[in-house]
Amino acid sequence: MEVKKISGTKIGGVVFFGCMFIGAGIGMLFNEQEIGGAFGMGVGSIAMGGIWAYYRQK
């Protein structure tokens, strides 16, 4: 059985997408979807950069 190697790019993209939608969902609670989405993209970008850096070392 072959073990597939997962790249940091794929994982980082999923984390970015998830953070963006979580931010938009939190923004909906406060009736500010755009601000929540922008905040989610910022957090997602930082998280994606961290994941890329982590997997680059491996």
C-alpha positions in Angstrom: 0.0 0.0 0.0 1.4 3.3 -1.1 1.3 6.3 1.3 0.5 9.6 -0.4 2.5 12.6 0.6 0.3 15.6 1.4 1.7 19.0 0.3 1.5 22.1 2.5 -0.1 24.0 -0.4 -3.2 21.8 -0.4 -3.6 21.9 3.3 -3.0 25.7 3.4 -5.6 26.3 0.8 -8.2 24.4 2.8 -7.3 26.3 6.0 -7.5 29.6 4.2 -10.9 28.8 2.7 -12.2 27.6 6.1 -11.0 30.7 8.0 -12.6 32.9 5.4 -16.0 31.3 5.8 -15.7 31.2 9.6 -14.9 34.9 9.6 -17.9 35.6 7.3 -20.1 33.5 9.6 -19.0 35.5 12.6 -19.6 38.7 10.7 -23.1 37.5 10.0 -23.8 37.4 13.7 -22.9 41.1 13.9 -24.5 42.0 10.6 -21.1 42.8 9.1 -20.3 40.0 6.6 -17.7 41.9 4.6 -15.7 42.8 7.7 -15.9 39.3 9.0 -14.9 37.9 5.6 -11.9 40.2 5.4 -10.9 39.3 9.0 -11.2 35.6 8.1 -9.0 36.1 5.0 -6.3 37.8 7.1 -6.3 35.0 9.7 -6.4 32.5 6.9 -3.4 34.1 5.1 -1.3 34.0 8.3 -2.3 30.4 9.0 -1.6 29.4 5.4 1.9 31.0 5.6 2.6 29.1 8.8 1.5 25.8 7.3 3.6 26.4 4.2 6.6 27.2 6.3 6.1 24.1 8.5 5.8 21.7 5.5 8.7 23.4 3.7 11.0 22.2 6.5 9.9 18.6 6.1 
